[in-house]
């Protein structure tokens, strides 16, 4: 049978999938049966695929496979060990191409667009991936946080002559890989049992053969890419870049209906006036094109302005006006929407006239919670007009409403599209509210309203199902998607290697990373309690066992992220920017395992000078492998805008980001600056390790790429010059005219922080 034929005669008996070749069906069937026929002869581990066994043998056994085992691996005698960032770039490029080996063969245009210079070893491996050699893996160190000695990664100093080679490997637009991708493989894996290799055959059934992927365990899996500028080249022709979500018209009759309903609230809005119907249409469309893709809680295909409740209509329009860059209109609508919504809460839900069971299952309850969320989304990001403390006040009302309706209570579903939409709307709204409470924890360093342990409902569906515009399209998407796991089951699978789920959706991954960020915040705060201080446990980070547990969970999150076919590091992905935002939050989680930035930022002061001084005086870091690893992620996050152009990204790309990106970037900039202070200057506290020296030199090259004419010697003359220069680069990303005051505050705070560093020189 021709493997390139479109005929797929082999049918799975457990799901609707079909396959062109019998071996593909057999491999897919093992994802149902959990059969693992490939057994390692040196340890008890077993695997579903042959290539996973080969990868395990390369990673886990020092001398490769023993005689008689599946495969023998030895170091190549013909190629010396290569050092420097050019080699690192080549190795990563090899990893990237191999992991998409078959897809590249089927798409020559994409393959040519990703072409970069490679060393001879990489070319040899690509030409014959099945026989590629791997270096001998060092013996694990006992009692260390890391499983392998740092010195095993080479001793050649970096001379700064291969930065261009590295930049060639920095992903351009259309880069298809996940936040697991990391172009600076400086560090070996952490010391814990390897997570289970996931069978990704179900996600790649269209391939004619399994891809041979070289080991990636030495690559820190937690870096995240900045936005692509074009649609993703690896998407199929049918998966185009996300198009504008459409125009939401407001008719004259609809506007008159809203004015009529406002008369019932004359006690709080005596003489209401509204913008024209054209302005209202523009505002609602601004909501759909700006806020909706980041927090998809309304069902776009069935939304109708003529049937919206009064408070939902007004609060949605107030939020959308911000994205239309009409602040006066937004304030006008906000000052009507807020009293109307709160008065509706008082009349309907706080008067006791509506039974609790009816409240939990009412559309009114859902739309009221959504209205409160939209009001918070307007007021959280300004010192005034509207003031941020109003958001903190409204969130207590929203939390009470959520508990009144039951945090985990969902309406029944009868199998129809309409009932499914309503249930999914309720579920998504409650989970997004949970995440927004955590955003307030990140921004203002305040306790969360809902704890992770309180959430037990299942995770949201895929965006393909949610975006389906007809019942028939939804049925097809639903039949091809796995059942959503329970929130707690998915969280357990991240922390417990014996638990496993099939996968989670993009929004499900976003909710889970917020859950882990909340747990990290609570763990960090617990270390600062009086009892902990009396035991001398008040370090800015938790103890090593806790850190390793979280790092293991974040590692598994990355692997599940990769299993989701909708995951993307492109904010213009047809499935929305949610997974792109999740990648930034993943980076924030790793940073907060190394430094307690939240306690030192004081963003609630809204004073950039005070924020900068607090960060400089109250945030301390300690040199070590874990901090260097966090600094690596921060440097990597800056590498893409450096290549694309800081000014271009600031003025054309940052507008596509969620505010959460600015928050993450603030901590990236400060942690990287703190690390550079510790490792630069003529006389650091102790000699730099190989990894510290290489990362420092990489950051040097980035700065010299942007600031023409500065020398390496001048930047290293003091321990603050390089830190100040890097902080300036971060600040430039957030100094454009953004619609949210908080984003501009972050840019000004970073500039003030750089001023303090320069004054120290």
C-alpha positions, 0 to 999 in steps of 0.5 A, a space after each residue: 500500500 502506498 503510504 502517501 495515499 489518503 486512504 486510511 483502512 485501519 480503524 481504531 476500535 476504541 475511538 474514531 481515528 483511522 490510519 494508513 498503516 497497520 503499525 500506526 494503528 498498533 502504536 495508537 492502540 497502545 495509548 489505550 491499552 497502556 501496553 509498553 512492549 519495549 523493555 530496558 535490559 538495564 533497569 525495569 523501565 518499559 516504553 510504548 515506543 522504540 525511540 523512547 527506549 533509545 532515548 532512555 538508554 542514552 540518558 539513564 545509562 552511563 555507557 549507553 546500552 549494555 551488550 545484548 540490549 536494544 541499542 549500543 551508543 558510544 561517543 563519536 571518535 571522529 568529532 571532538 567536543 565542540 564548545 561555545 554558543 555556535 555549538 549550542 546553537 547547532 545542537 538546539 537546531 538539530 534538536 528542533 529539526 529532529 523533533 519535527 523531522 517528518 513534518 519538515 520533509 513534507 513542507 520544504 518551504 518551512 524547512 528552508 525557512 528554519 535553515 541555519 548553519 550547523 557544525 559537522 556533527 549535527 550534519 552527520 546526525 541529521 543525515 543519519 539520525 538513526 545512527 547518530 552518536 551521543 556523548 557519554 553521560 556523566 555519573 550522577 552526583 549524590 546529594 546534589 540538587 542537580 543530577 550531573 556535575 556542571 564541569 561535564 559540559 565542557 571547559 572551553 571559555 567563551 570568546 564572544 566570536 560566535 554570537 551571530 551563530 547563536 542569533 541564527 538559532 534564535 527562533 524567528 516567526 513560525 517557530 513551532 516548538 514549545 516553552 520546553 525549547 531552550 537555545 542555551 543547554 548549559 545545565 544538566 537535569 535535576 536529580 529526580 526520577 525521569 518523568 514518564 515519556 508520553 506517547 505522542 503518536 495520537 497527536 502525530 498520526 498523520 506522519 508516515 513514520 515516527 520522528 527520531 528525537 535526540 535527547 533533550 533532557 539537558 535542555 531546561 524545558 521552561 523557557 518561553 518564546 516571545 511572539 511570532 510575527 507571522 502565522 505559524 508555518 508548521 500549521 496545515 494549510 487549513 489552519 490559518 492565523 487567527 482572524 479578527 473575531 468579528 463585528 458585534 452590531 448594536 441596533 437602534 432597538 437594542 440601544 433603546 432597550 438598554 435605556 429602558 432597562 436603565 430606568 429601573 436603576 434610577 436610584 443609582 444612575 439618576 439621569 443615564 445617557 449612552 453613546 450612540 449605537 455605532 459607538 456601542 457596537 465599536 466597544 463590544 467589538 473591541 471587547 471581542 478583538 481585545 479581551 476575549 481571546 485572552 479570557 474566552 468565557 463568552 461563546 462567540 458564535 452565539 453571542 447576541 447583544 439583543 439578548 444580553 442582560 443590562 449589566 453584562 452589556 454595560 460592563 462588556 462595553 466599558 471594557 471593550 472601549 479600552 481596547 478601542 483606545 477610547 478612555 473617556 467612553 470607557 469611564 463613562 460606561 464604567 461609571 454606569 455599569 458599576 453601580 448598576 451591577 452592584 445594585 443588581 447584586 443587592 436586589 437579586 442575590 443579597 436580598 434572599 429573594 432568590 433560593 440558593 439552588 436557583 441562583 446556582 443554576 441561573 443564567 443571571 448568576 453567570 452573567 452577573 459574575 461575568 459583569 463583575 469580572 469585566 469591571 475588575 478587568 477595567 479597574 485593576 490597571 490604573 491608579 485612578 480613572 478608575 482607581 485600582 482599589 475599586 477592583 479589590 473591593 469588587 473582587 470580594 463581591 465576586 468571590 461571595 457570588 462564586 461561593 453562593 453559586 457553588 465554586 464547583 457546581 455546574 449545570 446539567 448537560 442533556 447532550 445538546 449543543 445549547 446545554 453544553 455551551 451553557 455548562 462550558 460557559 459556567 465552568 470557564 467563567 469560574 476557572 477564569 475568576 480563580 485565575 484572575 484572583 491569582 493575578 491580583 496575588 501576583 500584582 499586589 502580593 495579596 492572599 488569593 480569594 479561592 485556594 487551589 485545593 477548593 477547585 475540583 471541577 473538570 478542566 475546560 474543553 479545547 478551543 476547537 470545540 469552543 470556537 465551533 460555530 455549528 452543532 455539526 462542527 462541534 460534534 466532530 470536534 467533540 468526538 476527536 477530543 479526549 474527555 477533560 480531566 478533573 482539576 485535582 486529577 490533572 494537578 496530581 499528575 503533575 506532582 505524582 509520577 504514578 498519576 497520569 492524564 491523557 492531556 489538558 487543553 490550552 485553557 486547562 494548562 493556563 489554569 494549572 500554571 496559575 494553580 502552581 503559582 499560587 502554591 509557590 506564593 503560599 510556600 514562599 510566604 510560609 517560609 517567612 512566618 515567625 516560626 520559620 524565622 525562629 528556625 532560620 528558615 526565612 530564606 527567599 526560596 523554599 527548601 530543596 525537596 519542595 523546590 525539586 517537587 515543583 520543578 518536577 511538576 513544571 517539567 511535566 507541565 511542559 510535556 503535557 503542554 507539548 501533547 496538546 496540538 493547540 499549544 503554540 508560542 505564537 499569540 496569532 495562533 488560530 487557537 488563541 494566545 492562551 498557551 503563549 501567555 501560559 509559557 510566560 507564566 511558566 517562566 515566572 514560576 521558575 523565577 519565583 522558585 529562586 527569588 521572592 520578587 512579589 514581596 519586594 516589588 510594591 506595585 501597589 504604590 504606583 510610584 516607579 522610583 519607590 518600586 525601583 528602590 524597593 527592588 534594589 534594597 529588598 530583593 536579595 539573591 544568592 549565587 548558585 546553580 538554581 539562580 543561574 538557571 533562572 537567569 538563563 530563562 530571563 536572558 532567553 526571553 530577551 534574545 528574540 526581541 534583540 534579534 527582531 529589534 527592541 523598538 519594533 517589538 515594543 511598538 508592534 508586538 507587545 500590544 498583542 500580549 496579556 498584561 501578565 507578560 509585562 508582570 513576568 518581564 518585570 521579574 525577568 529583568 530584575 532577577 537577571 540584573 541581580 544575577 549579573 551584579 553578582 557575577 560581573 565586576 573585577 572581583 566577584 565573591 568567588 570564581 565564576 563557574 563555567 556556566 556562569 561565565 558562558 551565560 554572562 558572556 552571552 548577555 554581554 553579546 546581546 547588549 553589544 548587539 544593541 548598543 553599538 560602540 560599547 566594549 566588553 571591558 567597559 561593561 565589565 568595569 563595574 558590577 552594575 554597568 551590564 545590569 543597568 544596560 540589560 534593564 534598559 533593554 527590558 524597559 524599552 519593551 514597555 515604554 510605548 503608549 499602552 492602554 493600561 497604566 500598569 504596563 507603562 508603570 512597569 516600563 518606568 519602574 525598570 528605567 528608574 531601576 536602571 538609573 539606580 544601578 547607573 548611580 552606583 557606578 
